[in-house]
Amino acid sequence: MYTIYHNPRCRKSREALQYLENQGAALKIVNYFNEPLKKAEIQAILNQIGLQPSEIVRKNEAEWKAVPNRNELTQDQILNVLVEFPKTIERPIVTSNNKGVLARPIENLISFMTER
């Protein structure tokens, strides 16, 4: 079972979803705009993909650019921004069996699935 944290408006996210579907993967699709993620959920995802909050921030989003002193935030403060502004979360993220990957570029997802 694969879980994709998905934004249907994002081309890269749609590509990853299409790839998973083409592979016949059992899927759970989480549209985190319709189902906002709690802080603990984002932290669990980060643990699975082995990244820090700062490594999954979409730094060109207006919501991120509007954060005062954004370059001085702690990882926990960045995590709070990700909770408050889901649009700032880089996507897509795919997890399976307590492991995961930031599936951008798609080659990351292909490698992840090959290792499974």
Short mmCIF file of the C-alpha atoms (twelve columns), coordinates in Angstrom:
data_MODEL
# 
_entry.id   MODEL 
# 
loop_
_atom_site.group_PDB 
_atom_site.id 
_atom_site.type_symbol 
_atom_site.label_atom_id 
_atom_site.label_alt_id 
_atom_site.label_comp_id 
_atom_site.label_asym_id 
_atom_site.label_seq_id 
_atom_site.Cartn_x 
_atom_site.Cartn_y 
_atom_site.Cartn_z 
_atom_site.pdbx_PDB_model_num 
ATOM 1   C CA . MET A 1   0.000  0.000  0.000   1 
ATOM 2   C CA . TYR A 2   1.323  3.390  -1.038  1 
ATOM 3   C CA . THR A 3   0.094  6.705  0.318   1 
ATOM 4   C CA . ILE A 4   0.482  9.764  -1.874  1 
ATOM 5   C CA . TYR A 5   0.161  13.215 -0.324  1 
ATOM 6   C CA . HIS A 6   -1.318 14.834 -3.353  1 
ATOM 7   C CA . ASN A 7   -2.276 18.199 -4.760  1 
ATOM 8   C CA . PRO A 8   -4.472 17.595 -7.816  1 
ATOM 9   C CA . ARG A 9   -3.595 21.065 -9.139  1 
ATOM 10  C CA . CYS A 10  0.120  20.218 -9.281  1 
ATOM 11  C CA . ARG A 11  1.425  18.698 -12.515 1 
ATOM 12  C CA . LYS A 12  4.236  16.792 -10.766 1 
ATOM 13  C CA . SER A 13  1.776  15.392 -8.251  1 
ATOM 14  C CA . ARG A 14  -0.571 14.273 -11.019 1 
ATOM 15  C CA . GLU A 15  2.381  12.635 -12.820 1 
ATOM 16  C CA . ALA A 16  3.339  10.711 -9.684  1 
ATOM 17  C CA . LEU A 17  -0.245 9.580  -9.134  1 
ATOM 18  C CA . GLN A 18  -0.479 8.446  -12.757 1 
ATOM 19  C CA . TYR A 19  2.783  6.522  -12.411 1 
ATOM 20  C CA . LEU A 20  1.540  4.760  -9.259  1 
ATOM 21  C CA . GLU A 21  -1.742 3.892  -10.953 1 
ATOM 22  C CA . ASN A 22  0.090  2.594  -14.044 1 
ATOM 23  C CA . GLN A 23  2.165  0.350  -11.769 1 
ATOM 24  C CA . GLY A 24  -1.027 -1.102 -10.316 1 
ATOM 25  C CA . ALA A 25  -0.044 0.051  -6.834  1 
ATOM 26  C CA . ALA A 26  -2.582 -0.191 -4.020  1 
ATOM 27  C CA . LEU A 27  -3.139 3.471  -3.201  1 
ATOM 28  C CA . LYS A 28  -4.369 5.801  -0.548  1 
ATOM 29  C CA . ILE A 29  -4.642 9.344  -1.875  1 
ATOM 30  C CA . VAL A 30  -4.456 12.150 0.667   1 
ATOM 31  C CA . ASN A 31  -5.427 15.533 -0.738  1 
ATOM 32  C CA . TYR A 32  -3.895 17.585 2.048   1 
ATOM 33  C CA . PHE A 33  -5.810 20.676 0.963   1 
ATOM 34  C CA . ASN A 34  -9.126 18.928 1.645   1 
ATOM 35  C CA . GLU A 35  -7.745 16.962 4.601   1 
ATOM 36  C CA . PRO A 36  -5.252 19.296 6.330   1 
ATOM 37  C CA . LEU A 37  -2.381 17.492 8.006   1 
ATOM 38  C CA . LYS A 38  -1.745 17.891 11.709  1 
ATOM 39  C CA . LYS A 39  1.711  18.719 13.005  1 
ATOM 40  C CA . ALA A 40  2.286  15.152 14.240  1 
ATOM 41  C CA . GLU A 41  1.275  13.773 10.837  1 
ATOM 42  C CA . ILE A 42  3.743  15.998 8.992   1 
ATOM 43  C CA . GLN A 43  6.466  15.057 11.485  1 
ATOM 44  C CA . ALA A 44  5.722  11.358 10.936  1 
ATOM 45  C CA . ILE A 45  5.967  11.862 7.164   1 
ATOM 46  C CA . LEU A 46  9.265  13.702 7.598   1 
ATOM 47  C CA . ASN A 47  10.589 10.813 9.685   1 
ATOM 48  C CA . GLN A 48  9.597  8.387  6.934   1 
ATOM 49  C CA . ILE A 49  11.257 10.380 4.160   1 
ATOM 50  C CA . GLY A 50  14.302 11.308 6.235   1 
ATOM 51  C CA . LEU A 51  14.049 15.051 5.690   1 
ATOM 52  C CA . GLN A 52  13.798 18.143 7.870   1 
ATOM 53  C CA . PRO A 53  10.873 20.585 7.597   1 
ATOM 54  C CA . SER A 54  13.114 23.117 5.833   1 
ATOM 55  C CA . GLU A 55  13.801 20.551 3.099   1 
ATOM 56  C CA . ILE A 56  10.159 20.268 2.027   1 
ATOM 57  C CA . VAL A 57  9.282  23.970 1.931   1 
ATOM 58  C CA . ARG A 58  8.167  25.410 -1.386  1 
ATOM 59  C CA . LYS A 59  10.267 28.526 -1.021  1 
ATOM 60  C CA . ASN A 60  8.708  30.397 -3.945  1 
ATOM 61  C CA . GLU A 61  5.182  30.308 -2.517  1 
ATOM 62  C CA . ALA A 62  3.805  33.688 -1.466  1 
ATOM 63  C CA . GLU A 63  2.777  32.266 1.911   1 
ATOM 64  C CA . TRP A 64  6.378  31.285 2.651   1 
ATOM 65  C CA . LYS A 65  7.789  34.578 1.410   1 
ATOM 66  C CA . ALA A 66  5.376  36.422 3.724   1 
ATOM 67  C CA . VAL A 67  6.723  34.683 6.852   1 
ATOM 68  C CA . PRO A 68  8.735  37.202 8.883   1 
ATOM 69  C CA . ASN A 69  12.353 36.220 9.568   1 
ATOM 70  C CA . ARG A 70  11.806 32.978 7.640   1 
ATOM 71  C CA . ASN A 71  15.548 32.381 7.290   1 
ATOM 72  C CA . GLU A 72  15.951 32.395 11.082  1 
ATOM 73  C CA . LEU A 73  13.197 29.917 11.963  1 
ATOM 74  C CA . THR A 74  13.860 26.705 13.849  1 
ATOM 75  C CA . GLN A 75  12.796 23.414 12.283  1 
ATOM 76  C CA . ASP A 76  9.839  23.303 14.699  1 
ATOM 77  C CA . GLN A 77  8.756  26.800 13.657  1 
ATOM 78  C CA . ILE A 78  9.011  25.799 9.995   1 
ATOM 79  C CA . LEU A 79  6.880  22.754 10.771  1 
ATOM 80  C CA . ASN A 80  4.250  25.103 12.221  1 
ATOM 81  C CA . VAL A 81  4.279  27.094 8.970   1 
ATOM 82  C CA . LEU A 82  3.740  23.881 6.983   1 
ATOM 83  C CA . VAL A 83  0.729  23.072 9.174   1 
ATOM 84  C CA . GLU A 84  -0.751 26.545 8.817   1 
ATOM 85  C CA . PHE A 85  -0.047 26.879 5.088   1 
ATOM 86  C CA . PRO A 86  -0.304 23.468 3.353   1 
ATOM 87  C CA . LYS A 87  0.495  25.103 0.023   1 
ATOM 88  C CA . THR A 88  4.078  25.508 1.255   1 
ATOM 89  C CA . ILE A 89  4.596  21.720 1.443   1 
ATOM 90  C CA . GLU A 90  6.651  20.362 -1.453  1 
ATOM 91  C CA . ARG A 91  4.840  17.642 -3.325  1 
ATOM 92  C CA . PRO A 92  4.200  14.936 -4.082  1 
ATOM 93  C CA . ILE A 93  5.293  12.813 -1.152  1 
ATOM 94  C CA . VAL A 94  4.808  9.048  -1.318  1 
ATOM 95  C CA . THR A 95  5.100  6.684  1.644   1 
ATOM 96  C CA . SER A 96  4.896  2.936  2.115   1 
ATOM 97  C CA . ASN A 97  5.780  0.665  5.058   1 
ATOM 98  C CA . ASN A 98  7.248  3.478  7.195   1 
ATOM 99  C CA . LYS A 99  9.528  4.684  4.394   1 
ATOM 100 C CA . GLY A 100 8.921  7.406  1.889   1 
ATOM 101 C CA . VAL A 101 10.217 9.768  -0.720  1 
ATOM 102 C CA . LEU A 102 9.744  13.282 -1.986  1 
ATOM 103 C CA . ALA A 103 8.662  12.152 -5.447  1 
ATOM 104 C CA . ARG A 104 9.997  15.170 -7.273  1 
ATOM 105 C CA . PRO A 105 11.476 14.466 -9.742  1 
ATOM 106 C CA . ILE A 106 9.541  11.360 -10.747 1 
ATOM 107 C CA . GLU A 107 12.827 9.406  -10.841 1 
ATOM 108 C CA . ASN A 108 12.844 9.547  -7.030  1 
ATOM 109 C CA . LEU A 109 9.531  7.685  -7.007  1 
ATOM 110 C CA . ILE A 110 10.714 5.156  -9.588  1 
ATOM 111 C CA . SER A 111 13.810 4.378  -7.488  1 
ATOM 112 C CA . PHE A 112 11.713 4.162  -4.320  1 
ATOM 113 C CA . MET A 113 9.310  1.679  -5.888  1 
ATOM 114 C CA . THR A 114 12.169 -0.376 -7.339  1 
ATOM 115 C CA . GLU A 115 13.642 -0.745 -3.832  1 
ATOM 116 C CA . ARG A 116 10.322 -2.055 -2.447  1 
# 
